[in-house]
């Protein structure tokens, strides 16, 4: 049965009494901290946490996690912490917040006490945007991120703090997590004590509509998808799709040659009412997509690379991590200048594994590469901002407005990382005459010996040196020119060296159709330089972005305005596309009726090139290295490709 709030204190005391004594090892010298989370009101978007924290008498500083691993910024949702109360021996302990650091609290443990009790609530947002601090609960499911539910004492590293966690779910809900379970009594799960590092790295997905799907059963260690959705129908997965996810495991293991986890859980949330993103963890990933992703073709295409990307992070990001991102606690600022490796390489490998496993066809893979390349070609911001600055400034760029993104630049180390690491892959293949590839670098740099989770840090020089072992080359100069310097031209050398070229066709590709349908957008970026958000009920569109230098921006159109009519007719996506085609067929300019904060004007675009959508064209004068790069390696047959 559901444990009422008034019973939580008793359960917490019982949990604390049952904790194991500290061992003699240095890492276990600190007594364990007990935490009980009551998620029985998750549908109401409120979580209750109670902690018993051993502490001697005297001043005590408590910290709320601020810098969240994988989010690369101080994104801890401190604003949603409520109901904080401290006590010892049944008596309230006053506390005060630090006036300079909003994530820090100070108190005095009274004489005669050896521990304090902490009560707090976490108010889960309803808005379906952001990352793990965004919407994480619906009437049917919830994602529990432990960093949102706890405080920890200042001083020790997160590795040296041990937490014994208990979680109570709504009646009938099931759960999935990489956390090892000690016991379960009805809706209450007791987990085995783990370090604070492991606890924060191990979210829990729970829901009324829940399904566990083992992947590649013949492969060790075990892998599974733990799915929760807002409906039972959303959990259906075709045999072909299930087989492709099994091949994803096999292809990743073939790529890296070793594993650094005891088991792996894809925590797959299918809901239209939670934030949509992916967040890496060492033995799991927090993957959130629209409800019908598994059953409808368009969202399935758009989100096919999410699980491969987050899976790669177990090796590139968790096992191997830039030194300045490997902080000892959650208050030490992270330095993110090497995200072009952490995220850029992961993004590239994620797309490669998506194709190798059959989660998308080779043609769709090429369409996505073309879309990425075209978007970066249309980035005049590269003339003032080097790629590394988008990594250094990631903590502010993740939440930057979408408008004028081409001039500002966003977190371009993802997409541009795909192009740069593709070029590195092609260079290795060319210089070794096909004997080596980036796969060899991955096995050397990220492989090693299989075992439990571990952390091995690196610097940029370590990356250059490892690449040099695979193929001697001036790798430092290669990345200096592409990452650390401004460049007027997008790095298209990998596409061109692999036997393809970026071109533009007059017909939307299948991927662009799927993306427009899934995201309710109209993408005319490559033609007139506009990205639009459809409002079909109103017969208008909000302009999300305008590319400087292209016809729409040159005519005075900007983000935030509304497109009301095209050539005198009320806006519709098909109407805009027909009008674009007419500019080429009739050789006439395009008239857009624009609303700008209640004022209207007609903008005439000097444009006559019709519809334009990025594609990759084959260059038959060169070998098709792109096809070789996405060729399956694991040996298991894929569906028709």
C-alpha positions in Angstrom: 0.0 0.0 0.0 1.1 3.6 -0.4 3.1 4.9 2.6 1.5 8.1 4.0 3.8 11.0 4.6 3.4 10.7 8.4 5.0 7.2 8.2 8.1 8.3 6.2 10.0 9.3 9.3 9.6 5.8 10.8 10.7 4.1 7.6 13.7 6.5 7.4 14.8 5.6 11.0 14.4 1.9 10.2 16.5 2.3 7.0 19.2 4.2 9.0 19.3 1.5 11.6 19.7 -1.2 8.9 22.6 0.5 7.2 25.9 -1.4 7.2 28.7 -0.2 9.4 31.5 1.7 7.7 34.4 -0.5 6.6 38.1 0.3 7.2 38.7 1.5 3.6 39.3 5.2 3.1 36.4 5.5 0.7 34.0 3.9 3.2 35.3 5.7 6.3 32.3 8.1 6.3 29.0 6.7 7.7 26.3 6.1 5.2 23.5 8.6 4.6 19.9 7.3 4.4 17.5 8.8 1.9 13.8 7.9 1.6 12.0 9.3 -1.4 8.2 9.1 -1.5 7.1 9.4 -5.1 3.5 8.4 -4.4 2.4 11.9 -5.4 4.4 11.9 -8.6 1.2 12.4 -10.7 0.7 15.6 -8.8 4.3 16.5 -9.6 5.6 16.6 -6.1 8.2 14.4 -4.5 9.0 14.1 -0.7 12.4 13.2 0.5 13.7 12.5 4.0 17.4 12.0 4.9 19.4 11.0 8.0 22.8 12.5 7.7 25.5 11.6 10.3 27.2 14.7 11.5 29.1 15.6 14.7 28.1 18.7 16.8 29.2 22.1 15.4 28.9 24.0 12.1 27.6 22.1 9.1 27.4 23.1 5.4 25.0 21.3 3.2 25.0 21.5 -0.6 22.3 21.0 -3.2 23.8 19.6 -6.5 24.5 22.4 -8.8 26.7 21.2 -11.7 24.9 18.2 -13.2 27.1 15.7 -15.1 26.1 15.4 -18.7 24.3 18.8 -18.7 27.6 20.6 -18.7 26.4 23.5 -16.6 25.0 24.7 -13.2 21.6 23.3 -14.0 20.6 21.9 -10.6 16.9 23.0 -10.2 17.3 24.7 -6.8 14.3 26.9 -7.5 12.1 23.8 -7.2 13.4 22.8 -3.7 10.7 23.4 -1.1 9.7 22.6 2.4 13.3 22.3 3.7 13.4 21.5 7.4 16.3 20.3 9.5 16.0 18.6 12.9 18.0 16.6 15.5 16.4 14.6 18.3 13.0 15.9 17.4 14.0 19.6 17.7 14.2 22.0 14.7 17.6 23.2 13.6 17.6 26.7 12.1 19.3 27.1 8.7 20.3 29.9 6.4 21.2 30.1 2.7 24.6 31.3 1.7 24.2 34.9 0.4 26.7 34.3 -2.5 25.9 30.6 -3.5 22.2 29.9 -3.7 22.9 26.1 -3.6 24.6 26.2 -0.2 23.0 26.0 3.3 24.5 26.5 6.7 23.4 25.2 10.1 24.7 24.2 13.5 24.4 20.6 14.7 23.5 20.8 18.4 25.6 19.3 21.1 24.8 15.7 22.0 23.7 15.0 18.4 25.5 12.7 16.0 23.2 13.1 13.0 20.5 15.4 11.6 17.3 14.7 9.8 16.5 16.6 6.6 13.0 16.9 5.1 12.5 18.5 1.7 10.1 18.4 -1.2 10.9 18.7 -4.9 8.3 20.4 -7.1 8.5 18.8 -10.6 7.8 21.4 -13.3 4.8 20.9 -15.7 6.4 22.6 -18.7 7.6 20.1 -21.2 11.0 21.7 -22.0 14.5 21.7 -20.7 16.6 18.8 -19.6 16.3 16.7 -16.4 15.1 19.7 -14.5 12.2 20.0 -16.9 8.9 18.1 -16.8 9.6 14.6 -15.5 6.3 13.3 -14.3 2.8 12.7 -15.7 -0.3 11.0 -14.4 1.2 7.6 -15.6 5.0 7.8 -15.2 7.9 9.6 -13.6 11.7 9.9 -13.9 13.4 10.2 -10.5 16.7 12.1 -10.7 18.3 11.6 -7.3 20.3 14.9 -7.5 17.0 16.8 -7.3 16.0 15.0 -4.0 19.0 15.4 -1.7 21.5 17.5 0.1 25.1 16.4 0.8 27.7 17.6 3.3 30.5 19.9 2.0 34.0 18.6 2.1 34.1 14.9 1.0 34.1 14.1 -2.6 31.0 12.4 -4.1 32.9 9.2 -4.4 33.5 9.2 -0.6 29.9 9.7 0.4 27.6 6.6 0.6 23.9 6.8 0.3 21.3 4.1 1.0 18.2 4.9 -0.9 14.6 3.8 -0.6 11.8 4.7 -3.1 8.1 4.4 -2.8 6.0 4.5 -6.0 2.3 4.9 -6.7 0.4 1.7 -6.4 0.8 -0.6 -9.4 3.8 1.2 -10.9 6.9 -0.7 -11.9 10.4 0.6 -12.3 13.7 0.3 -14.1 17.2 1.5 -13.0 20.8 0.5 -13.0 20.8 0.8 -9.2 21.0 -2.7 -7.5 17.9 -3.6 -5.5 18.3 -4.9 -2.0 14.6 -5.7 -1.4 11.1 -4.7 -2.4 8.0 -4.6 -0.3 5.0 -3.7 -2.4 5.5 -0.2 -3.8 8.7 0.4 -1.8 12.1 -0.5 -3.2 15.2 -0.5 -1.1 18.4 -0.1 -3.1 21.8 -1.3 -2.0 24.1 1.4 -0.6 26.2 3.1 -3.3 28.4 6.2 -3.5 26.8 9.5 -4.1 28.5 9.5 -7.6 26.7 6.3 -8.5 23.4 7.4 -7.0 23.3 10.6 -9.0 24.4 8.6 -12.0 21.5 6.2 -11.7 18.0 7.6 -12.3 14.9 5.6 -11.9 12.1 5.4 -14.5 8.7 4.2 -13.2 5.2 4.1 -14.5 1.8 2.4 -14.6 2.4 1.4 -18.3 5.8 -0.3 -18.1 7.7 -2.9 -20.1 11.2 -4.4 -19.8 12.8 -5.6 -23.1 16.0 -7.6 -23.0 18.4 -6.8 -25.9 20.8 -9.2 -27.5 20.3 -12.0 -24.9 23.4 -13.9 -26.0 25.6 -10.9 -25.2 27.2 -10.3 -21.8 26.9 -8.2 -19.7 23.1 -7.9 -20.0 21.4 -5.0 -21.7 17.7 -4.0 -21.7 15.3 -1.2 -22.5 13.1 -0.2 -19.6 10.1 1.6 -21.1 7.4 3.7 -19.5 4.6 5.5 -21.5 1.4 7.4 -21.0 -0.5 4.5 -22.7 -0.1 0.8 -23.2 -0.2 1.1 -26.9 2.9 3.3 -27.0 5.0 0.4 -25.6 4.5 -1.8 -28.7 7.7 -2.5 -30.6 7.8 -4.4 -33.9 10.1 -7.5 -34.1 12.2 -5.6 -36.7 12.7 -2.6 -34.4 13.5 -4.9 -31.4 16.1 -6.7 -33.5 17.7 -3.4 -34.6 18.1 -2.4 -31.0 19.7 -5.7 -30.3 22.1 -5.1 -33.2 22.9 -1.7 -31.7 24.3 -3.4 -28.6 26.3 -5.8 -30.8 27.6 -3.0 -33.1 28.7 -0.8 -30.1 30.5 -3.7 -28.5 32.2 -4.5 -31.9 33.2 -0.8 -32.1 34.7 -0.4 -28.7 35.8 -4.0 -27.9 35.1 -3.7 -24.2 32.4 -2.7 -21.7 32.7 -0.6 -18.5 29.5 -1.5 -16.8 27.9 -4.4 -15.0 24.7 -4.1 -17.0 23.1 -1.4 -19.1 19.6 0.0 -19.0 18.1 2.3 -21.6 15.4 4.2 -19.6 13.0 5.1 -22.4 10.2 7.6 -21.5 7.5 7.9 -24.1 5.3 10.9 -23.4 4.2 14.2 -24.9 4.1 15.8 -21.5 7.8 15.5 -20.4 10.9 17.2 -21.7 12.4 15.5 -24.7 16.1 14.9 -24.6 18.7 12.3 -23.7 21.1 12.3 -20.7 24.0 9.9 -20.4 24.9 7.8 -17.4 27.5 5.1 -17.0 25.2 2.1 -16.8 22.0 3.7 -18.1 20.6 6.5 -20.1 17.7 8.8 -19.6 16.0 8.9 -23.0 12.7 10.9 -23.4 10.7 11.1 -26.7 7.1 11.7 -27.8 4.6 9.1 -26.9 4.1 7.6 -30.3 7.8 7.3 -31.3 7.7 3.5 -31.5 4.5 3.3 -33.4 4.6 6.2 -35.9 7.2 6.5 -38.6 7.9 10.2 -38.5 8.9 10.5 -34.8 10.7 7.2 -35.0 12.9 8.5 -37.8 13.6 11.8 -36.1 14.6 10.2 -32.8 16.3 7.0 -34.1 19.8 8.3 -33.2 19.0 9.2 -29.5 19.6 5.8 -27.9 22.8 5.2 -30.0 24.1 8.6 -29.0 23.5 8.1 -25.3 24.9 4.5 -25.4 28.1 5.7 -26.9 28.5 8.1 -23.9 29.0 5.1 -21.6 32.5 4.9 -23.3 33.0 8.5 -24.5 31.9 10.8 -21.6 31.6 8.5 -18.7 34.5 6.0 -18.9 36.8 8.5 -20.8 36.1 12.0 -19.8 38.0 15.4 -20.2 39.9 16.1 -17.1 38.2 19.4 -16.5 34.7 17.8 -16.7 35.6 15.2 -14.1 34.9 17.2 -10.9 35.1 15.8 -7.4 31.6 17.0 -6.4 28.6 18.9 -7.8 29.7 22.4 -6.7 33.0 22.6 -8.5 32.6 24.3 -11.9 33.1 22.2 -15.0 35.3 23.4 -17.9 33.7 22.3 -21.1 36.2 23.3 -23.9 36.6 19.6 -24.9 32.9 19.0 -25.7 34.0 18.8 -29.3 35.3 15.4 -28.3 32.8 14.5 -25.5 29.7 15.4 -27.5 31.1 15.9 -31.1 32.7 12.5 -31.4 29.7 10.9 -29.6 27.3 12.5 -32.1 29.3 11.2 -35.0 29.5 7.6 -33.6 25.9 7.7 -32.6 24.8 8.4 -36.2 27.2 5.7 -37.5 25.8 3.1 -35.1 22.3 4.1 -36.0 23.1 3.1 -39.6 25.2 0.1 -38.8 22.5 -1.4 -36.6 19.7 -0.8 -39.1 17.8 1.7 -37.0 17.9 3.8 -40.1 18.7 3.1 -43.7 21.9 4.2 -45.4 19.9 6.7 -47.5 18.4 8.3 -44.3 21.8 8.4 -42.8 23.1 10.4 -45.8 20.0 12.7 -45.7 20.8 13.5 -42.1 24.5 14.2 -42.8 23.3 16.5 -45.7 20.9 18.3 -43.3 23.7 18.8 -40.7 26.2 20.0 -43.3 23.8 22.5 -44.9 22.8 23.9 -41.5 26.5 24.6 -40.8 27.1 26.1 -44.2 24.4 28.6 -43.3 26.2 29.7 -40.2 27.8 33.1 -40.7 28.5 33.2 -37.0 31.5 31.0 -37.7 33.2 34.1 -39.1 33.5 35.5 -35.6 33.1 32.6 -33.2 35.4 29.5 -33.3 33.8 26.2 -32.6 35.7 25.8 -29.3 33.9 28.9 -28.0 30.5 27.2 -28.5 31.9 24.4 -26.2 33.4 26.8 -23.6 30.1 28.7 -23.5 27.8 25.6 -23.6 26.3 26.4 -20.2 24.8 29.5 -21.6 24.2 28.4 -25.2 22.0 25.3 -24.3 19.2 27.7 -23.2 19.9 30.5 -25.7 17.0 31.6 -27.9 16.5 29.9 -31.3 16.3 33.2 -33.1 19.4 34.4 -34.9 21.1 31.1 -34.1 23.0 31.2 -37.4 24.7 34.5 -36.3 25.0 33.7 -32.6 25.9 30.1 -33.1 24.5 27.5 -30.7 25.9 24.2 -29.3 27.5 23.6 -32.8 30.0 21.2 -31.4 27.4 18.5 -31.9 26.7 18.9 -35.6 30.0 20.3 -36.6 31.6 17.5 -34.5 29.9 15.0 -36.9 31.6 16.7 -39.9 35.0 17.0 -38.2 35.2 13.4 -36.9 33.9 12.1 -40.3 36.8 13.9 -41.9 39.2 12.4 -39.3 37.8 9.0 -40.1 38.2 9.5 -43.8 41.8 10.7 -43.3 42.8 7.7 -41.3 41.3 5.4 -44.0 43.1 7.2 -46.8 46.5 7.4 -45.1 46.4 3.8 -44.0 45.1 2.7 -47.5 42.0 1.2 -45.9 43.8 -0.8 -43.2 42.7 1.4 -40.3 39.8 3.7 -39.4 38.4 5.7 -36.5 37.1 2.3 -35.2 40.7 1.5 -34.3 41.0 4.8 -32.4 37.8 3.9 -30.4 39.1 0.5 -29.4 42.5 2.0 -28.4 41.1 5.1 -26.6 37.8 3.9 -25.2 38.2 0.1 -25.0 40.8 -1.3 -22.6 39.7 -4.1 -20.3 36.1 -4.9 -19.6 34.9 -4.3 -16.0 32.7 -2.3 -13.7 32.3 1.5 -14.1 35.6 3.4 -14.0 36.8 6.8 -14.9 39.9 7.6 -17.1 40.4 11.2 -17.8 42.2 12.8 -20.8 43.4 16.0 -22.3 43.4 17.2 -25.9 47.0 16.1 -26.2 46.0 12.6 -25.2 43.5 12.6 -28.1 46.1 13.8 -30.6 48.6 11.2 -29.4 46.1 8.3 -29.6 45.1 9.3 -33.1 48.8 9.4 -34.1 49.2 5.8 -33.0 46.5 4.8 -35.4 47.6 7.1 -38.3 50.7 9.4 -38.1 49.5 12.9 -38.9 49.6 16.5 -37.6 46.4 15.9 -35.6 46.9 18.9 -33.4 47.1 21.1 -36.5 44.1 19.4 -37.9 41.9 20.2 -34.9 43.5 23.6 -34.3 42.3 24.8 -37.7 38.8 23.3 -37.4 38.0 23.8 -33.7 40.2 26.6 -32.4 40.2 29.0 -35.3 37.5 30.9 -37.0 36.8 29.7 -40.5 34.5 31.1 -43.2 33.8 27.6 -44.7 32.1 24.7 -42.9 34.4 21.6 -42.6 33.1 19.6 -45.6 36.3 17.7 -46.2 34.9 14.5 -44.7 31.9 14.4 -47.0 34.0 15.3 -50.1 36.8 12.9 -49.2 34.3 10.0 -48.7 33.0 10.1 -52.3 30.1 12.5 -51.9 29.3 16.2 -52.2 26.7 18.5 -50.6 24.1 19.6 -53.1 20.6 20.8 -53.2 17.5 19.3 -54.7 14.0 20.7 -55.3 12.2 17.9 -53.4 12.0 17.4 -49.7 13.9 14.3 -48.5 12.1 11.7 -46.4 13.9 12.8 -43.3 13.0 16.5 -43.8 9.4 15.4 -44.3 9.5 13.4 -41.1 11.1 16.2 -39.2 8.7 18.8 -40.4 5.7 16.6 -39.5 7.1 15.5 -36.1 8.2 19.0 -35.0 5.3 20.9 -36.7 7.8 23.1 -38.6 8.5 24.3 -42.2 12.1 24.3 -43.1 12.9 26.8 -45.9 16.4 27.5 -44.5 18.3 26.5 -47.6 16.1 28.6 -50.0 14.9 31.8 -48.5 16.5 31.3 -45.1 13.5 30.8 -42.9 12.6 28.3 -40.2 8.9 28.4 -39.3 6.7 26.9 -36.6 3.2 26.0 -38.0 0.0 27.2 -36.4 -2.4 25.4 -38.7 -5.5 26.5 -36.7 -4.6 30.2 -37.2 -3.4 29.9 -40.8 -0.1 31.5 -39.9 3.4 30.6 -38.8 5.8 32.0 -36.2 9.3 32.7 -37.6 11.7 30.7 -35.4 14.8 31.9 -37.2 16.1 33.8 -40.2 19.5 33.3 -41.7 21.5 36.5 -42.2 22.4 37.2 -45.8 19.7 35.1 -47.3 16.6 36.6 -49.0 14.1 36.7 -46.1 16.5 38.4 -43.7 17.8 40.7 -46.4 14.1 41.8 -47.0 13.7 42.7 -43.3 12.2 39.5 -41.9 13.4 38.4 -38.4 12.7 35.9 -35.7 9.5 36.3 -33.6 7.6 37.8 -36.5 4.6 36.0 -38.0 4.1 34.9 -41.6 0.5 35.7 -42.5 0.3 35.3 -46.2 2.4 34.3 -49.2 1.9 36.1 -52.6 -1.5 37.4 -51.3 -2.8 34.1 -50.0 -3.1 33.1 -46.4 -0.1 31.0 -45.2 -0.1 27.2 -45.4 2.9 24.9 -45.7 1.9 23.6 -49.1 1.1 27.2 -50.2 4.6 28.4 -49.3 6.2 25.5 -51.1 4.1 26.1 -54.2 5.0 29.8 -54.1 8.7 28.8 -53.8 8.4 26.6 -56.9 6.7 29.4 -58.8 9.7 31.7 -58.2 11.8 29.5 -60.5 9.0 28.5 -62.9 7.8 32.1 -63.5 11.0 34.0 -62.6 9.0 36.3 -60.2 10.0 37.5 -56.7 8.1 36.3 -53.6 5.9 38.6 -51.4 5.5 37.7 -47.7 2.9 39.5 -45.5 4.6 39.8 -42.1 3.1 40.7 -38.8 5.6 42.3 -36.3 4.0 42.9 -32.9 0.6 44.0 -34.4 2.1 45.9 -37.3 1.9 44.5 -40.8 4.1 45.0 -43.9 4.7 43.2 -47.1 8.3 42.1 -47.7 9.4 41.4 -51.3 12.1 38.7 -51.6 14.4 38.9 -54.6 14.5 35.1 -54.9 14.0 32.9 -58.0 15.6 29.6 -57.2 12.6 27.5 -56.2 12.6 25.0 -53.4 16.0 23.9 -52.1 16.7 20.9 -49.8 20.1 19.5 -48.9 21.2 16.1 -50.3 24.4 14.2 -50.8 25.4 13.5 -54.4 27.7 10.7 -55.2 31.1 11.6 -56.6 32.0 8.6 -58.7 35.6 9.7 -59.1 36.3 8.7 -55.5 35.7 5.5 -53.5 32.5 5.4 -51.4 34.1 5.6 -48.0 30.8 6.8 -46.5 29.2 3.5 -47.4 32.1 1.6 -45.9 31.9 3.6 -42.7 28.3 2.6 -42.0 28.8 -1.1 -43.0 27.7 -3.4 -40.2 30.6 -4.9 -38.2 29.1 -7.3 -35.7 28.1 -10.0 -38.1 24.4 -10.3 -37.3 22.2 -10.0 -40.3 20.1 -6.8 -40.6 16.7 -6.3 -42.2 16.6 -5.2 -45.8 18.7 -2.0 -46.1 
